[in-house]
């Protein structure tokens, strides 16, 4: 995105100082900027949605994250596999993938991972709202998270990192909530 702005500015003799002047003089108002950024976020969300229907191609998906659930299903139990030392520690997200693979296929597990990325966007919005950010600032925070290439790649795959990010951001929210009113059950959860 930033590279596209750079190329556009070089071809059309448009620089960021002029963009700031346009923005400050309300030629480019906040509603237009909000709409452009919202459309960008929708495009990113739709792209990841389409990517989640693709067959698994990442090495971690094929070697670990989907292989173990398939083996668990074929054995109908959680076993140790000597060729995969990671089978000693079944991870929570892989257990969710086991349910998804049992119901349909690996693509369903990827769609589930995609939905977790949407939950993370909701948490970013909630934390921004709790910290009194404007709607535009909340949208920018969501775009900054969702436009990271690693997030885009992981949200449409079977990697477990989205689950860890969801756990982290929900824990962050509960920590912020605890420091607001020192209500101990928020911290214990």
Buried (B, 14 or more C-beta within 10 A) or exposed (E): EEEEEEEEBEEEEEEEEEBEEEBEEEEBEEEEBBEEBBEBBEEBBEBBBEBBEEEBEBEBBBEBBBBBBBBBEEEEEEEEBEEEEBBEEBBEBBEBBBEBBEEEBBBBBBBBBBBBBBBBBEBBBBBBEEEEBEEBEBBBBBBEBBBEEEBBBBBBBBBBBBBBBBEEBBEEBBEBBBEEEEEEEBEEE
